[in-house]
Amino acid sequence: MPVPATNNSKNELLRGLGLFDAVMLAIGSMIGSGIFIVSADMARQVNSPALLLVCWLLTGIITIVGALGYGELAAAIPKAGGQYVYLRESLGPMWGFLYGWTTFTVIQTATIAAVAIAFAKFTGLLFPRFSSSSWLWNIGTFGPYDAGFGQLGPYDVGLNTQNLLAISSIMFLTWINTRGIRTGAVVQNIFTTAKTGALAVLTVLGFFFATQLAKSANFDAFWKGANLWAQHPYAIGSETVWIGTLSLIGVAMVGSLFSCDAWNNVTFTAGEISNPHRNLPIALAIGTGIVTLMYLLANISYMSVLPLTGDPNGATALQRGIQYAAEDRVGTAVAEVIFGSSGAAIMAFAIMISTFGGNNGLVLAGARIYYAMSRDGLFFRGASKLNKYHVPGVSLWMQCAWASLLCLSGTYSQLITFVIFAVLVFYILTLIGLFVMRFRRPDMERPYRAIGYPVLPALCIAMAVFIEIQLLRYKPEYTWPGLVIVLVGAPVYWVWRKRSFAA
């Protein structure tokens, strides 16, 4: 049973997270369901074993270099809210608000909703009562809509047993995190350790049970398909093969970028990390480094068991390959080859642990942004209030309410995909803020300085900008919804700012 803090008279956060807790939060927020699923769609796009690994490698480079840059800002400005505070301090309060606005409306809450649905979906494999077709209240079907970028939808909106379980899990995790930072941290540490171990075991078993079919198809012809840009539906005739291949990689990286996202969540809790000047940069570096290595090894393991290409109508996991794994569940397909018919149940349980633990980190960290915004007068006033356990309870429940509504909408997964463009925009802006802070405040105390500055942060920005350009060119459906959400935040900011001054 949690014990309330002794200094109840002070409205301040408690520094109850150590280095191990911070590392577990960084790792746990990153590892969810994506690593077990997204490689199928990526493989269909790149159609090459080499390019699939290149996508994951480049994603890892962007993630680690970005984390090293964030580490400098985190050590210099160790305040609750993390990335929101960095943007506010470097580029101005409006940019911080736009990030916080987008985080609350979609980035954090829609991710929480989607991960909760993934938890419920895999629970349904073990307990069929939890199903998306078992409706308790079906409001209706909306769409499909065609906005000039292809059909989006249709969406069934309402309450079924699957999203009821998802909402229940969000409420339960929210309640846990209202009981104090140590309670949330203990849950995070247990589940992160378990799911990291599960992913490691699956990876090692993949190497141990490698199939000759997969090794011949993937590694004997490792670069097969890497130069087939001219035959790709995204191809533009005037592009050279290498420019086209880079474009293809940039578009395919949406999946790997989503899987590696949320590493910045640990910065949101800066106000509760002990010795943040030291522990935050270390946690960012260790957390992103471990997950990047694990993801790369996991995909090599997948390709050791399953051929990249396959038959969509294949009867077995080997025949379907990575590209056409049933419902894109690559991790489950690998487990079925290794464990036989029981593989699906084993992976369902592993992903349940992974998604539940991942959501705990997202719930814990996200509320700290709205807490910081509220203290600046840019969010609902109650969000800045701490409960008797010195955590932002009102902020946690606000986040819970909106994430639960997104579970009902039927559009949560689309919103996440749409907002990848906006997520990268804010990563770019934050790293630009690193340069701005170096220029404007050269005498600022910096306990840690970004490794490789200015070359590595500039390289990271350039890579992210290149990906954004490719998404604008080839997949506008990934860009305009995220841009609309961000732009709508601008007038909201001015209204809230005016309201704050009036108060």
PAGUTOR-653472 format. One record per residue (C-alpha): x, y, z. Coordinates in nm, 4 decimals. Layout:
BEGIN
pt u->X; v->Y; w->Z
...
This chain:
BEGIN
pt u->0.0000; v->0.0000; w->0.0000
pt u->0.1477; v->0.3394; w->-0.1001
pt u->0.2518; v->0.5793; w->0.1700
pt u->0.1692; v->0.9487; w->0.1227
pt u->0.4572; v->1.1927; w->0.1133
pt u->0.5304; v->1.3615; w->0.4422
pt u->0.5564; v->1.7167; w->0.3054
pt u->0.1915; v->1.7486; w->0.2015
pt u->0.1987; v->2.1239; w->0.2580
pt u->0.4239; v->2.1811; w->-0.0396
pt u->0.2845; v->2.1646; w->-0.3914
pt u->0.5894; v->2.0106; w->-0.5485
pt u->0.6909; v->1.6882; w->-0.7195
pt u->0.9120; v->1.4404; w->-0.5366
pt u->1.2404; v->1.3225; w->-0.6844
pt u->1.1691; v->0.9543; w->-0.6342
pt u->1.3154; v->0.8074; w->-0.9540
pt u->1.6737; v->0.6838; w->-0.9670
pt u->1.8912; v->0.6039; w->-1.2676
pt u->1.7601; v->0.2472; w->-1.2985
pt u->1.4003; v->0.3729; w->-1.2885
pt u->1.4754; v->0.6306; w->-1.5597
pt u->1.6384; v->0.3703; w->-1.7844
pt u->1.3448; v->0.1331; w->-1.7352
pt u->1.1031; v->0.4156; w->-1.8217
pt u->1.2923; v->0.4959; w->-2.1418
pt u->1.3090; v->0.1298; w->-2.2492
pt u->0.9579; v->0.0439; w->-2.1349
pt u->0.7994; v->0.3359; w->-2.3183
pt u->0.9681; v->0.2322; w->-2.6431
pt u->0.9005; v->-0.1420; w->-2.6431
pt u->0.5329; v->-0.2054; w->-2.7082
pt u->0.3616; v->-0.4035; w->-2.9822
pt u->0.5312; v->-0.2376; w->-3.2798
pt u->0.8450; v->-0.4515; w->-3.2905
pt u->0.6264; v->-0.7624; w->-3.3225
pt u->0.4150; v->-0.6211; w->-3.6082
pt u->0.5517; v->-0.3345; w->-3.8211
pt u->0.8233; v->-0.5312; w->-4.0030
pt u->0.5581; v->-0.6979; w->-4.2199
pt u->0.4381; v->-0.3726; w->-4.3768
pt u->0.7951; v->-0.2426; w->-4.4021
pt u->0.8998; v->-0.5628; w->-4.5795
pt u->0.6167; v->-0.5238; w->-4.8301
pt u->0.7369; v->-0.1732; w->-4.9088
pt u->1.1127; v->-0.2288; w->-4.9411
pt u->1.0933; v->-0.5877; w->-5.0730
pt u->1.4579; v->-0.6417; w->-4.9773
pt u->1.6229; v->-0.8038; w->-4.6721
pt u->1.9045; v->-0.5493; w->-4.6821
pt u->1.6770; v->-0.2471; w->-4.7050
pt u->1.4603; v->-0.3708; w->-4.4184
pt u->1.7648; v->-0.3783; w->-4.1910
pt u->1.8834; v->-0.0435; w->-4.3294
pt u->1.5487; v->0.1068; w->-4.2243
pt u->1.5913; v->-0.0186; w->-3.8689
pt u->1.9570; v->0.0854; w->-3.8572
pt u->1.8858; v->0.4401; w->-3.9756
pt u->1.5954; v->0.4645; w->-3.7322
pt u->1.8323; v->0.3625; w->-3.4549
pt u->2.0878; v->0.6242; w->-3.5594
pt u->1.8236; v->0.8985; w->-3.5629
pt u->1.6920; v->0.7826; w->-3.2255
pt u->2.0301; v->0.7632; w->-3.0509
pt u->2.1659; v->1.0884; w->-3.1962
pt u->1.8384; v->1.2625; w->-3.1125
pt u->1.8545; v->1.1265; w->-2.7578
pt u->2.2128; v->1.2507; w->-2.7156
pt u->2.1004; v->1.5979; w->-2.8229
pt u->1.8030; v->1.5878; w->-2.5879
pt u->2.0416; v->1.4801; w->-2.3136
pt u->2.2128; v->1.8195; w->-2.3175
pt u->1.8809; v->2.0017; w->-2.2890
pt u->1.7593; v->1.7611; w->-2.0201
pt u->2.0705; v->1.8105; w->-1.8066
pt u->2.0612; v->2.1893; w->-1.8468
pt u->1.6831; v->2.2274; w->-1.7891
pt u->1.5774; v->1.9359; w->-1.5631
pt u->1.2164; v->2.0433; w->-1.5225
pt u->0.8876; v->1.8523; w->-1.5382
pt u->0.7466; v->1.8555; w->-1.8907
pt u->1.0697; v->1.7730; w->-2.0705
pt u->1.0385; v->1.8413; w->-2.4424
pt u->0.7618; v->2.0962; w->-2.3826
pt u->1.0008; v->2.2963; w->-2.1626
pt u->1.2899; v->2.2692; w->-2.4118
pt u->1.0749; v->2.4121; w->-2.6921
pt u->0.9368; v->2.6831; w->-2.4646
pt u->1.2831; v->2.7915; w->-2.3529
pt u->1.4527; v->2.7772; w->-2.6937
pt u->1.1903; v->2.8777; w->-2.9507
pt u->0.9234; v->3.0449; w->-2.7394
pt u->0.6069; v->2.9556; w->-2.5450
pt u->0.3881; v->2.9091; w->-2.8550
pt u->0.6081; v->2.6255; w->-2.9842
pt u->0.6013; v->2.4601; w->-2.6455
pt u->0.2227; v->2.4895; w->-2.6396
pt u->0.1870; v->2.3446; w->-2.9907
pt u->0.3867; v->2.0437; w->-2.8812
pt u->0.1835; v->2.0018; w->-2.5633
pt u->-0.1416; v->2.0515; w->-2.7550
pt u->-0.0504; v->1.7868; w->-3.0138
pt u->0.0727; v->1.5541; w->-2.7398
pt u->-0.2558; v->1.5725; w->-2.5500
pt u->-0.4881; v->1.5568; w->-2.8516
pt u->-0.3117; v->1.2769; w->-3.0369
pt u->0.0537; v->1.1847; w->-2.9765
pt u->0.0332; v->1.0570; w->-2.6183
pt u->-0.3364; v->0.9856; w->-2.5750
pt u->-0.3881; v->0.8136; w->-2.9101
pt u->-0.0771; v->0.6059; w->-2.8505
pt u->-0.2131; v->0.5061; w->-2.5091
pt u->-0.5449; v->0.4146; w->-2.6741
pt u->-0.3817; v->0.2122; w->-2.9517
pt u->-0.1502; v->0.0251; w->-2.7147
pt u->-0.4464; v->-0.0499; w->-2.4883
pt u->-0.6409; v->-0.1857; w->-2.7853
pt u->-0.3393; v->-0.3985; w->-2.8806
pt u->-0.3341; v->-0.5334; w->-2.5233
pt u->-0.7051; v->-0.6159; w->-2.5465
pt u->-0.6697; v->-0.7665; w->-2.8936
pt u->-0.4009; v->-1.0110; w->-2.7854
pt u->-0.5925; v->-1.0860; w->-2.4665
pt u->-0.8774; v->-1.1841; w->-2.6977
pt u->-0.6596; v->-1.4526; w->-2.8547
pt u->-0.6486; v->-1.6243; w->-2.5158
pt u->-0.9961; v->-1.5217; w->-2.3992
pt u->-1.2256; v->-1.4930; w->-2.7057
pt u->-1.4922; v->-1.3084; w->-2.5036
pt u->-1.2892; v->-0.9907; w->-2.5645
pt u->-1.3635; v->-0.9247; w->-2.9304
pt u->-1.4028; v->-0.6201; w->-3.1556
pt u->-1.7154; v->-0.7820; w->-3.2993
pt u->-1.8827; v->-0.8345; w->-2.9617
pt u->-2.0714; v->-0.5053; w->-2.9405
pt u->-2.2223; v->-0.3632; w->-2.6249
pt u->-2.3145; v->-0.0313; w->-2.7870
pt u->-2.2619; v->0.0233; w->-3.1595
pt u->-2.3121; v->0.3911; w->-3.2431
pt u->-2.2646; v->0.3314; w->-3.6142
pt u->-2.0242; v->0.2945; w->-3.9037
pt u->-1.8682; v->0.6083; w->-4.0494
pt u->-1.6857; v->0.6445; w->-4.3795
pt u->-1.5094; v->0.5542; w->-4.5918
pt u->-1.3955; v->0.9084; w->-4.6573
pt u->-1.1952; v->1.0175; w->-4.9591
pt u->-0.9965; v->1.3361; w->-4.9106
pt u->-0.8062; v->1.3009; w->-5.2331
pt u->-0.5501; v->1.0654; w->-5.0826
pt u->-0.7410; v->0.7401; w->-5.1001
pt u->-1.0164; v->0.6044; w->-4.8814
pt u->-0.9827; v->0.6288; w->-4.5043
pt u->-1.2170; v->0.4072; w->-4.3113
pt u->-1.4795; v->0.2780; w->-4.2621
pt u->-1.4849; v->0.3171; w->-3.8835
pt u->-1.7120; v->0.1340; w->-3.6426
pt u->-1.7718; v->0.3614; w->-3.3471
pt u->-1.9018; v->0.2410; w->-3.0121
pt u->-1.8277; v->0.0111; w->-2.7222
pt u->-1.7373; v->-0.3544; w->-2.7665
pt u->-1.5809; v->-0.5978; w->-2.5237
pt u->-1.2368; v->-0.5394; w->-2.6735
pt u->-1.2263; v->-0.1640; w->-2.6252
pt u->-1.4057; v->-0.2010; w->-2.2906
pt u->-1.1062; v->-0.4036; w->-2.1729
pt u->-0.8746; v->-0.1436; w->-2.3275
pt u->-1.0483; v->0.1398; w->-2.1415
pt u->-1.0460; v->-0.0619; w->-1.8197
pt u->-0.6695; v->-0.1149; w->-1.8512
pt u->-0.6125; v->0.2600; w->-1.9043
pt u->-0.8226; v->0.3418; w->-1.5981
pt u->-0.6411; v->0.0828; w->-1.3888
pt u->-0.2964; v->0.2097; w->-1.4901
pt u->-0.4083; v->0.5669; w->-1.4268
pt u->-0.5251; v->0.4713; w->-1.0783
pt u->-0.1932; v->0.2976; w->-1.0087
pt u->-0.0020; v->0.6094; w->-1.1087
pt u->-0.2145; v->0.8330; w->-0.8870
pt u->-0.0790; v->0.6354; w->-0.5904
pt u->0.2661; v->0.7902; w->-0.6109
pt u->0.5704; v->0.7989; w->-0.8352
pt u->0.7300; v->0.4974; w->-0.6659
pt u->0.4188; v->0.2847; w->-0.7192
pt u->0.4196; v->0.3649; w->-1.0909
pt u->0.7941; v->0.3081; w->-1.1094
pt u->0.7758; v->-0.0350; w->-0.9459
pt u->0.5089; v->-0.1477; w->-1.1935
pt u->0.7196; v->-0.0055; w->-1.4781
pt u->1.0353; v->-0.1823; w->-1.3647
pt u->0.8630; v->-0.5203; w->-1.3283
pt u->0.6937; v->-0.5139; w->-1.6672
pt u->0.9898; v->-0.3626; w->-1.8527
pt u->1.2194; v->-0.6325; w->-1.7175
pt u->0.9682; v->-0.9013; w->-1.8170
pt u->0.9035; v->-0.7793; w->-2.1699
pt u->1.2687; v->-0.7021; w->-2.2407
pt u->1.3476; v->-1.0557; w->-2.1362
pt u->1.0672; v->-1.1952; w->-2.3535
pt u->1.1919; v->-1.0085; w->-2.6615
pt u->1.5482; v->-1.1221; w->-2.5896
pt u->1.4381; v->-1.4855; w->-2.5558
pt u->1.2410; v->-1.4729; w->-2.8823
pt u->1.5423; v->-1.3206; w->-3.0578
pt u->1.7864; v->-1.5832; w->-2.9289
pt u->1.5466; v->-1.8672; w->-3.0123
pt u->1.5104; v->-1.7258; w->-3.3632
pt u->1.8839; v->-1.7626; w->-3.4180
pt u->1.8853; v->-2.1079; w->-3.2600
pt u->1.5893; v->-2.2352; w->-3.4699
pt u->1.6915; v->-2.0645; w->-3.7948
pt u->1.5463; v->-2.2334; w->-4.1035
pt u->1.7428; v->-2.3161; w->-4.4177
pt u->1.4642; v->-2.1671; w->-4.6316
pt u->1.4935; v->-1.8290; w->-4.4591
pt u->1.8734; v->-1.8241; w->-4.4616
pt u->1.8853; v->-1.9028; w->-4.8331
pt u->1.6107; v->-1.6562; w->-4.9264
pt u->1.7310; v->-1.3674; w->-4.7110
pt u->2.1052; v->-1.3886; w->-4.6613
pt u->2.2262; v->-1.5654; w->-4.9757
pt u->2.0557; v->-1.2888; w->-5.1736
pt u->2.0834; v->-1.0152; w->-4.9113
pt u->2.0629; v->-0.7186; w->-5.1509
pt u->1.7928; v->-0.8715; w->-5.3664
pt u->1.5314; v->-0.6109; w->-5.4605
pt u->1.7390; v->-0.3163; w->-5.3366
pt u->1.7713; v->-0.1655; w->-5.6859
pt u->1.4163; v->-0.2209; w->-5.8096
pt u->1.3014; v->0.1368; w->-5.7494
pt u->1.1866; v->0.1805; w->-6.1108
pt u->0.9265; v->-0.0934; w->-6.0561
pt u->0.7960; v->0.0553; w->-5.7311
pt u->0.4559; v->0.2313; w->-5.7321
pt u->0.6141; v->0.5390; w->-5.5671
pt u->0.8761; v->0.5691; w->-5.8415
pt u->0.9141; v->0.8926; w->-6.0366
pt u->1.0844; v->0.8496; w->-6.3711
pt u->1.3329; v->1.1325; w->-6.3318
pt u->1.4838; v->0.9916; w->-6.0135
pt u->1.8046; v->0.7931; w->-6.0167
pt u->1.8022; v->0.4505; w->-5.8573
pt u->1.9927; v->0.5566; w->-5.5458
pt u->1.7794; v->0.8662; w->-5.4837
pt u->1.4695; v->0.6539; w->-5.5359
pt u->1.5974; v->0.3861; w->-5.3003
pt u->1.6612; v->0.6466; w->-5.0306
pt u->1.3090; v->0.7793; w->-5.0861
pt u->1.1676; v->0.4293; w->-5.0469
pt u->1.3617; v->0.3803; w->-4.7241
pt u->1.2379; v->0.7138; w->-4.5909
pt u->0.8739; v->0.6217; w->-4.6525
pt u->0.9108; v->0.2686; w->-4.5122
pt u->1.0710; v->0.4011; w->-4.1926
pt u->0.7323; v->0.5222; w->-4.0665
pt u->0.6841; v->0.1814; w->-3.9039
pt u->1.0248; v->0.1618; w->-3.7384
pt u->1.0067; v->0.5253; w->-3.6250
pt u->0.6729; v->0.4576; w->-3.4575
pt u->0.8168; v->0.1490; w->-3.2863
pt u->1.1142; v->0.3491; w->-3.1567
pt u->0.9099; v->0.6503; w->-3.0521
pt u->0.8378; v->0.7535; w->-2.6906
pt u->1.2036; v->0.7436; w->-2.5796
pt u->1.1621; v->1.1137; w->-2.4977
pt u->0.8970; v->1.0294; w->-2.2364
pt u->1.1610; v->0.9992; w->-1.9674
pt u->1.2324; v->1.3731; w->-2.0056
pt u->0.8727; v->1.4506; w->-1.9063
pt u->0.9487; v->1.3176; w->-1.5577
pt u->1.2621; v->1.5309; w->-1.5093
pt u->1.1084; v->1.6944; w->-1.2036
pt u->1.0936; v->1.3551; w->-1.0294
pt u->1.4347; v->1.2122; w->-1.1198
pt u->1.7097; v->1.2333; w->-0.8604
pt u->2.0292; v->1.4011; w->-0.9785
pt u->1.8708; v->1.4756; w->-1.3195
pt u->2.1790; v->1.6597; w->-1.4485
pt u->2.3566; v->1.3228; w->-1.4562
pt u->2.0831; v->1.0597; w->-1.4678
pt u->1.8693; v->1.1985; w->-1.7506
pt u->2.1395; v->1.2018; w->-2.0235
pt u->2.2630; v->0.8595; w->-1.9122
pt u->1.9103; v->0.7147; w->-1.9148
pt u->1.8443; v->0.8519; w->-2.2634
pt u->2.1702; v->0.7109; w->-2.4010
pt u->2.1422; v->0.3691; w->-2.2347
pt u->1.7698; v->0.3293; w->-2.3023
pt u->1.7801; v->0.4155; w->-2.6725
pt u->2.1033; v->0.2215; w->-2.7240
pt u->1.9649; v->-0.0989; w->-2.5719
pt u->1.6347; v->-0.0829; w->-2.7613
pt u->1.8038; v->0.0001; w->-3.0935
pt u->2.0341; v->-0.3007; w->-3.0588
pt u->1.7474; v->-0.5283; w->-2.9544
pt u->1.5279; v->-0.4178; w->-3.2450
pt u->1.8044; v->-0.4716; w->-3.4996
pt u->1.8836; v->-0.8174; w->-3.3611
pt u->1.5134; v->-0.9055; w->-3.3458
pt u->1.4718; v->-0.8335; w->-3.7167
pt u->1.7814; v->-1.0346; w->-3.8048
pt u->1.6314; v->-1.3144; w->-3.5959
pt u->1.2993; v->-1.2831; w->-3.7812
pt u->1.4845; v->-1.3157; w->-4.1115
pt u->1.6689; v->-1.6205; w->-3.9807
pt u->1.3358; v->-1.7999; w->-3.9326
pt u->1.1057; v->-1.6591; w->-4.2029
pt u->1.1782; v->-1.5659; w->-4.5648
pt u->1.1173; v->-1.1971; w->-4.6322
pt u->0.8965; v->-1.2603; w->-4.9348
pt u->0.6070; v->-1.5020; w->-4.9303
pt u->0.2671; v->-1.6016; w->-5.0604
pt u->-0.0278; v->-1.4062; w->-4.9167
pt u->-0.2363; v->-1.7210; w->-4.9579
pt u->0.0227; v->-1.9490; w->-4.7983
pt u->-0.1052; v->-2.2111; w->-4.5555
pt u->0.1896; v->-2.1933; w->-4.3133
pt u->0.3929; v->-1.9175; w->-4.1523
pt u->0.6968; v->-2.0161; w->-4.3610
pt u->0.4958; v->-1.9952; w->-4.6837
pt u->0.3549; v->-1.6537; w->-4.5962
pt u->0.6923; v->-1.5136; w->-4.4942
pt u->0.7504; v->-1.1835; w->-4.3148
pt u->0.5621; v->-0.9807; w->-4.5755
pt u->0.2371; v->-1.1714; w->-4.5348
pt u->0.2463; v->-1.2880; w->-4.1749
pt u->-0.1115; v->-1.3376; w->-4.0572
pt u->-0.2503; v->-0.9945; w->-3.9576
pt u->0.1118; v->-0.8685; w->-3.9805
pt u->0.1987; v->-1.0506; w->-3.6556
pt u->0.5598; v->-1.1317; w->-3.7463
pt u->0.6585; v->-1.2152; w->-3.3884
pt u->0.3714; v->-1.4620; w->-3.3637
pt u->0.4671; v->-1.6227; w->-3.6964
pt u->0.8226; v->-1.6749; w->-3.5720
pt u->0.6917; v->-1.8250; w->-3.2459
pt u->0.4658; v->-2.0627; w->-3.4410
pt u->0.7633; v->-2.1924; w->-3.6390
pt u->0.9602; v->-2.2421; w->-3.3165
pt u->0.6885; v->-2.3681; w->-3.0801
pt u->0.4281; v->-2.5039; w->-3.3187
pt u->0.0577; v->-2.4470; w->-3.2554
pt u->0.1228; v->-2.3155; w->-2.9044
pt u->0.3366; v->-2.0327; w->-3.0440
pt u->0.0403; v->-1.7989; w->-3.0948
pt u->-0.0673; v->-1.8297; w->-2.7313
pt u->0.2888; v->-1.7798; w->-2.6047
pt u->0.3331; v->-1.4645; w->-2.8124
pt u->-0.0109; v->-1.3343; w->-2.7164
pt u->0.0894; v->-1.3541; w->-2.3499
pt u->0.4284; v->-1.1914; w->-2.4196
pt u->0.2685; v->-0.9033; w->-2.6100
pt u->0.0086; v->-0.8575; w->-2.3362
pt u->0.2963; v->-0.8031; w->-2.0913
pt u->0.4743; v->-0.5750; w->-2.3369
pt u->0.1761; v->-0.3539; w->-2.4124
pt u->0.0571; v->-0.3319; w->-2.0512
pt u->0.4025; v->-0.2299; w->-1.9307
pt u->0.4499; v->0.0116; w->-2.2206
pt u->0.1236; v->0.1845; w->-2.1445
pt u->0.2170; v->0.2272; w->-1.7802
pt u->0.5159; v->0.4343; w->-1.8895
pt u->0.3079; v->0.6387; w->-2.1337
pt u->0.0421; v->0.7082; w->-1.8701
pt u->0.2988; v->0.7999; w->-1.6049
pt u->0.5033; v->1.0343; w->-1.8245
pt u->0.2381; v->1.2063; w->-2.0360
pt u->0.0549; v->1.3682; w->-1.7452
pt u->0.3688; v->1.5631; w->-1.6524
pt u->0.3473; v->1.7678; w->-1.9744
pt u->-0.0048; v->1.8907; w->-1.9012
pt u->0.1036; v->1.9589; w->-1.5413
pt u->0.3854; v->2.1835; w->-1.6699
pt u->0.1559; v->2.3559; w->-1.9218
pt u->-0.1004; v->2.4245; w->-1.6519
pt u->0.1627; v->2.5836; w->-1.4300
pt u->0.2384; v->2.8161; w->-1.7237
pt u->-0.1304; v->2.9042; w->-1.7556
pt u->-0.1629; v->2.7181; w->-2.0866
pt u->-0.3821; v->2.4254; w->-1.9820
pt u->-0.6764; v->2.3598; w->-1.7511
pt u->-0.5965; v->2.5045; w->-1.4102
pt u->-0.6675; v->2.1829; w->-1.2211
pt u->-0.3992; v->1.9923; w->-1.4111
pt u->-0.1279; v->2.1635; w->-1.2030
pt u->-0.2649; v->2.0304; w->-0.8738
pt u->-0.0809; v->1.7491; w->-0.6980
pt u->-0.2600; v->1.4945; w->-0.4847
pt u->-0.1479; v->1.3718; w->-0.1425
pt u->0.1015; v->1.1365; w->-0.3089
pt u->0.2596; v->1.4358; w->-0.4877
pt u->0.1633; v->1.3328; w->-0.8400
pt u->-0.0575; v->1.5324; w->-1.0824
pt u->-0.3751; v->1.3326; w->-1.0237
pt u->-0.6111; v->1.5644; w->-1.2127
pt u->-0.3770; v->1.5649; w->-1.5119
pt u->-0.3626; v->1.1853; w->-1.5059
pt u->-0.7424; v->1.1522; w->-1.5073
pt u->-0.7826; v->1.4112; w->-1.7853
pt u->-0.5415; v->1.2098; w->-1.9969
pt u->-0.7307; v->0.8919; w->-1.9081
pt u->-1.0649; v->1.0408; w->-2.0126
pt u->-0.9456; v->1.1559; w->-2.3545
pt u->-0.7521; v->0.8347; w->-2.4277
pt u->-1.0635; v->0.6345; w->-2.3358
pt u->-1.2757; v->0.8370; w->-2.5773
pt u->-1.0218; v->0.7685; w->-2.8516
pt u->-1.0632; v->0.3973; w->-2.7819
pt u->-1.4314; v->0.4380; w->-2.8791
pt u->-1.3646; v->0.6439; w->-3.1910
pt u->-1.2370; v->0.3659; w->-3.4115
pt u->-0.9756; v->0.6032; w->-3.5512
pt u->-0.6974; v->0.5832; w->-3.2925
pt u->-0.4532; v->0.3799; w->-3.5053
pt u->-0.5064; v->0.6071; w->-3.8045
pt u->-0.4436; v->0.9127; w->-3.5879
pt u->-0.1127; v->0.7703; w->-3.4709
pt u->-0.0012; v->0.7041; w->-3.8263
pt u->-0.1128; v->1.0490; w->-3.9323
pt u->0.0776; v->1.2211; w->-3.6543
pt u->0.4173; v->1.0601; w->-3.7278
pt u->0.4839; v->1.3605; w->-3.9511
pt u->0.4082; v->1.5997; w->-3.6639
pt u->0.6192; v->1.3933; w->-3.4218
pt u->0.9197; v->1.4324; w->-3.6515
pt u->0.8497; v->1.8045; w->-3.6876
pt u->0.8820; v->1.8486; w->-3.3119
pt u->1.1964; v->1.6334; w->-3.2958
pt u->1.3477; v->1.8583; w->-3.5630
pt u->1.2385; v->2.1748; w->-3.3824
pt u->1.3760; v->2.0524; w->-3.0504
pt u->1.7175; v->1.9778; w->-3.1992
pt u->1.7116; v->2.3179; w->-3.3694
pt u->1.6407; v->2.4517; w->-3.0212
pt u->1.9672; v->2.2903; w->-2.9085
pt u->2.1544; v->2.5100; w->-3.1584
pt u->1.9504; v->2.8161; w->-3.0550
pt u->2.0310; v->2.7617; w->-2.6870
pt u->2.4027; v->2.7252; w->-2.7628
pt u->2.3916; v->3.0571; w->-2.9538
pt u->2.1656; v->3.2602; w->-2.7249
pt u->2.2830; v->3.1282; w->-2.3893
pt u->2.6476; v->3.0262; w->-2.4332
pt u->2.7187; v->3.0705; w->-2.0606
pt u->2.4347; v->2.8450; w->-1.9493
pt u->2.5452; v->2.5666; w->-1.7178
pt u->2.5604; v->2.2445; w->-1.9189
pt u->2.6526; v->1.9425; w->-1.7039
pt u->2.6476; v->1.7332; w->-2.0213
pt u->2.7197; v->1.8451; w->-2.3780
pt u->2.5813; v->1.6590; w->-2.6801
pt u->2.8377; v->1.4182; w->-2.8242
pt u->2.9362; v->1.5109; w->-3.1783
pt u->2.7845; v->1.8589; w->-3.1663
pt u->2.7229; v->2.0243; w->-3.4111
pt u->2.7761; v->1.7511; w->-3.6726
pt u->2.5632; v->1.4696; w->-3.5298
pt u->2.2582; v->1.6828; w->-3.4354
pt u->2.2738; v->1.8496; w->-3.7774
pt u->2.2912; v->1.5073; w->-3.9443
pt u->1.9908; v->1.3914; w->-3.7436
pt u->1.7940; v->1.7004; w->-3.8470
pt u->1.8884; v->1.6474; w->-4.2126
pt u->1.7780; v->1.2824; w->-4.2046
pt u->1.4481; v->1.3704; w->-4.0390
pt u->1.3837; v->1.6517; w->-4.2899
pt u->1.4534; v->1.4103; w->-4.5766
pt u->1.1985; v->1.1634; w->-4.4372
pt u->0.9417; v->1.4438; w->-4.3987
pt u->0.9917; v->1.5467; w->-4.7613
pt u->0.9391; v->1.1895; w->-4.8806
pt u->0.6202; v->1.1580; w->-4.6766
pt u->0.4946; v->1.4838; w->-4.8264
pt u->0.5706; v->1.3571; w->-5.1760
pt u->0.4528; v->0.9991; w->-5.1600
pt u->0.2137; v->0.9668; w->-4.8671
pt u->0.0302; v->1.2928; w->-4.8082
pt u->-0.2284; v->1.0988; w->-4.6084
pt u->0.0417; v->1.0658; w->-4.3419
pt u->0.1019; v->1.4394; w->-4.3302
pt u->-0.2050; v->1.6587; w->-4.3651
pt u->-0.3980; v->1.5316; w->-4.0587
pt u->-0.0949; v->1.5842; w->-3.8345
pt u->-0.0358; v->1.9296; w->-3.9797
pt u->-0.4005; v->2.0239; w->-3.9301
pt u->-0.3861; v->1.9189; w->-3.5634
pt u->-0.0696; v->2.1247; w->-3.5089
pt u->-0.2045; v->2.4307; w->-3.6932
pt u->-0.5354; v->2.4252; w->-3.5067
pt u->-0.3261; v->2.4593; w->-3.1924
pt u->-0.2090; v->2.8083; w->-3.2947
pt u->-0.5438; v->2.9884; w->-3.2464
pt u->-0.6075; v->2.7760; w->-2.9366
pt u->-0.2785; v->2.9049; w->-2.7963
pt u->-0.3750; v->3.2679; w->-2.8449
pt u->-0.7165; v->3.2107; w->-2.6880
pt u->-0.5625; v->3.0347; w->-2.3875
pt u->-0.2905; v->3.3005; w->-2.3585
pt u->-0.5499; v->3.5768; w->-2.3594
pt u->-0.7554; v->3.3867; w->-2.1013
pt u->-0.4475; v->3.3410; w->-1.8843
pt u->-0.3608; v->3.7116; w->-1.8944
pt u->-0.7213; v->3.8046; w->-1.8181
pt u->-0.7137; v->3.5838; w->-1.5101
